Amino acid sequence: MLLKASNTASRIKQRINVILNGHKIIDGYKETVSRSLLSLSKYELAIEECSRQNIFLSEPIAKSRTIFILGSGQSINNLTYQDFNIISQHDSIGFNYWLIHDYTPTHYMFQWSPDLIAMLKQNIERLSNMNLLVRSIHLPRLSLSSMFDFLPKSVCLSFVPELAFHSNCVFDLNQIHILLEALSAFKNNTSFLLVPKFFATIGLIIPWAARNGYTNVILAGFDMDSPGYFWNNSFYSGRSYNFSLPTEGHAMLHASSSFMGTTIPDYLAFSSKWYFKSLGVNIYSYKCSNLVSKILPEYVPAKY
């Protein structure tokens, strides 16, 4: 079912303003919302187009109440065939350069860039087996349908309009989540179509997963104490790509308080408690590096 998007962006702006007038939020909140509303105006036309084209608005086709979020850390290379067999029994989501890996997840989330479009085209035969989720950030002022007209008609394309809380803005996570809950931001099939996004891609996927009905969210391949990616392994050195691969990530920067006031580990620790208490959603780690494994409980697969 496609969600109707007529005049959605203007209604969201009005609703946020009403909520803002009723809540006293600490310094930095209005700044980050202002940034987000500027971004919203950039992809307002994309939201409108979704109601006319065969493009879903952040609505997955879930087959499980459990979802694995597949990160790009080097610990991905420690996962065995048996691990991926466990993952395959549930939903999963990869993002950014995940398609370098041979495992095909249920969902793939990406932000528009020439390199990622080239990666999609190089993996065209795999796309019909995934739900493609294009993020709104960096979305060019082009028609969504024209940007992705190379996709086979069998591919399910969803658009994820995000309300981003920037790392340079100072705010209290608990207060922001109280506000977002008042906006029904964590409920599916509501008029509030924006998905909250905190700091990095993981801070978008966790709210997206919760609002789409997943009750177990499991992180794999999240290290935060190593700058490398799984494709830095010699296993990938003989492969040729039609796009440029990043060689070093920002994981360690995201874990540093000198980079931003609230770190990704801080966000994960907060989310582990808040999502369970408020929404009944469990957040786990699965064979991640020590830093993440110390923050989140380890997922123990059920025995079949």
N, C-alpha and C positions, 0 to 999 in steps of 0.2 A: 504494500500500500504506500503510495506517495503522499508525503505530508504537504498540505497546501501552504504556499509561501507568499501569497499576495500581501503586499505592504507589511511584511513581517518585520523587516529591519526598522521601520519607523515605529511600529508598535513596541518592539523591544527597547528602543531608546526611551520612549515615553515611560515604559514600565520601570526601567532602571532609575530614571529620574524620580519617580514616585517613591520607590524604595529608599533612594538616597536621602530624600527629605525626611524619612521616618527613622533613620539610623544615624548615630554618631560614630563614624569610623575614624580610626587613628590616622595620623598624617601619612600621606602617600596613597591612600585609597582612591581619592578623586583623580589623582594624577594617572594612576594605572588604568582606571576606567575611561578617562579621557583618551588615552592612547588607544585603548581597545575600540572605542566608538569611532575613532578616526579610521581604524582598520576595517571596522564593520561597513563604513560607507564605501570602501573600496570594493568589497565583494557583495554589496547589496544586490547588484544586478544578477550576480551568480545565483543568489538565493531565489530571486524571482524566476530565473530561467528553469530552476529545478521543477517548478510546478507545471512547466510547459513541455519539458523534455523527459525522457525516461531515465531520470537521475534521482536517486534516493537522497534524503537528507539524514545522514548519520544513522541509518537504520539497518542493522546487520541481519543476517539470516542465521540465527544461533541454533546450534544443534546440541549444546551442552550448557550447563550452569557454571562450568569451569572454563577459564580461558588462560592460556599461557602467553605471556608477553615476552617475545624473543628479542633480547637486546643484542648488541654488536660486540660485546666484550670478548676477550680472549677465552674466558671460561666456557664459551659455546663449544670450543674444540674439545672440551673434556666430556661432553655429552656423548653417550654411547648409542648404538642402535636400539638397545632396550629403552633408553631414555626417550628417544624420539617415537618409539612405539607407544609409550605412555602418553606422550604429548598428542599423538595422533588420535587417541581415544576421546579427546576433548577439542574444543575450539582453540585456536591460536592466532596470534597477530604478530607479524613482522613489520618493520618500518625502515625508512630511509634506504640503506643499501642491503637490506636483508636478502634480496633476490640473488645475491652472489652465492648464497648458501643453496645446497641442493634440496633442502627440505621446503616443501610448499605449504605455507600456513593457510588457515581459513580466511584470514583477512590480511591485507597489506595496506599500510598507511604511509603516505608520502606527501611532501610538499613540492610544488612545481619547481623544476629547474631543468635546464637542458640536459644535464647529465642523467637525472633520474628518468626523464622521458626516454633518453637513449637506452637506459637499462630496461625499461618496460618493453621497448621495441625488440631488444635482444632476447627477451624472455616471453615473447608473444604467445608461444604455445602453452605456457603455464597459466596464463591470466584467466582462462575460463574456469579454472579450478579454485579461484580466489574471489573474494569481494574486495574491490579496489576502493580505498578511502582516500580521497584527495583533501588535504588540509587547505584552509583558506589563506594561511600566511604566505606572502610572496606571490599570491595569485595575480597573474597579469590581467590587464583590462581587455580580456578576450572572451568570446563566448565559450562556455564550458564544452558545449557539443563540438565546436570547431577545434578546440585544443586536443580533444581525445577522439577525433574522428577516425584515427588509425586503429582503434580498438575493435575487435570482433563483436558482433551484435550479441553474442552469448555472454559477454563480460558484464558483471553487475558492478556499476560505478555508483559510489556514494560520495556526497559532498559533506565535509565536516566544518561548518562555520564555527570559529572558536572565539571565546572571550579570554584574551591573554592577560595574565598578571605578570608583568615584566619583572625580571630579576633586579633591575635598578630601582624599583619602587619599594618603599618600606611599608609593610602592612602586617597585621596579625592574622595568622592562618585560621585560627578559631573564629575570629570575627568575620572574616571573609566567607568561611563556610556556612556560618549562620545566615549571612545575607543571601548566599547562593541557594541555600535550602528554602528560604522564604520566596525566592524567585522560581522555585520548582526546577532548578537547573540540573538536578540529579534524577529527574523523572522523565521517562520516555513518553512520546506522544503528547507533549505539552506545547503550548504556544511559544515557550522559551526555547528556541532552537539552538542557541549558542551553547557550545560545550566549553566548560571552564578549562583553562590551560595554565599550569603553573611551571614557569622556569624552563622546562625542557620537554621533549616529546613524551617521556614517561608521565609527566604531570598533565598531559592531555589524555593519554590512553586510560589511565586509572579512572578519571571521571567518566570518560566515554563508556568504559566497560560497566561501571556501576549503573549508569542510567539506562543501559541496554539489557539489564537483567542478570548479569553475571554475579554470582555470589561468592565465587572463589577466583581470585586474581593472583596468578603465580608468575613471578619474575624469574626468568632464566637469562643468563648472559649479561647480567648487570654487575660490574666490578667496582667502579668508582675509585679504585686505588691503582689503576693501570691505564696509561694513555693509549694502549694499542687496541686494535680491532681483531676480530677472529680471522679476517682475510690476510693479516700480516704473516700468518703461518705459511711455511714453505709448500704446503699442500696446494695453495692457490697460485703459486708463482708461475706455473706453466700455462695458466689460462690467459686468454686474450679478451679484452673488454672494449666496447665501443664508447667508453666513457672514462672519466678520470676518477680514480679512487682516492679518498682521503687516507693519509698515512698515520695521522695521529689525531685523537679526539679530544674532547673537552671534559671527559669524565672526571679527571682529577681537579680541574678548575671548578666544576660544579660541586665538588665536595669540599671546596676551600671557602672558609668564611671571608677571606680577603677578596674573593671574586664577587660575592653577593651576600647580602645580609642573612638570608635563609638558604641553607645548602640543600641539595637533593637528598642527602641522608636525613637531614632535619625533616624534610617534607615526607619522606617515606615513614619515618618514625611517627610523625603526627597522623598520617593517613591510616597507618595500621590500626591505631586506636579509634580515630574518628569514624572511619567507614564502618567498622564493626559496631560501634555503639549507636551510630545514627541510622545506618542503612542495612546492618546485618551482613556486610560484605567482609570476607576474610582476605587479607593480603599476605602472601607467602613469598619466600625465596625458594629457588630450586637449584642447588649446586652452583650458586653464585660465588664471588670471591668473599674473603673473610669480612670485609667492611659491610657489605649488604647482608650477609648471613648473620651478622651480629645484631642487626637492626630488626630483621623480620624473622618470624618463625619459619622453620624449614618445612616444606611441603612433603608429606609422606604419602605416596600413592596407595590407593586401596588395593588389596590383593584380590585378584580375579580368580 
